[in-house]
Amino acid sequence: MPRPEAGEESTAVVGQLRCVGASTVEAVGFWLAIALPLPTLVVLTAGVGTRTELLAVTGLLTANLLAFYIGHDYARPETDT
């Protein structure tokens, strides 16, 4: 059996790391999209009376949309049952 070249091995390792990194980023995005509405509701319930509070709500909503975009392809791995 021929031994792979050093460049081929490193390319395979980098490809595996990208796959792991991408799935991790998607998982974080997914869970942030689930969690971010809670602090948004807290700020909205307290009232948006100042510019700082308005910026906080805007930032939270923007972060939530970004998290939805990043995590929309996330899927739990299938388990054997």
Buried (B, 14 or more C-beta within 10 A) or exposed (E): EEEEEEEEEEEEEEEEEEEEEEBEEBBBBBEBBEEBEEBBEEBBEEEBEEEEBEEBBEEBBEBBEBBBEBBEEBEEEEEEE
